[in-house]
Amino acid sequence: MNAKSTFARRSSLSIAVAAASATFIAIGLLTAVAFLFQHDGVPMGQLAAAERACTQNAYVSEREACMREWLAVARASKVASK
């Protein structure tokens, strides 16, 4: 009996193809996530500024309404300046 188990040797071409496809998929996923954050989200700097501007409100609902108004005004002035 042969005590050594031998596995089928994979070609370097199949390894390179697998690595390239894994890299392509990873870059595609990261790009898609970054695009979604930029497309749907508000930049963190604007959110932080809105939160600082609305700290005087004690209730969360009032604070969120104030932040929405502040962000709407900031967006309107940004669009108007273009």
Summary of the structure (lengths in Angstrom):
residues: 82
radius of gyration: 26.0
end to end distance: 79.6
largest distance: 82.2
contacts: 147
relative contact order: 0.07
helix: 74%
strand: 0%
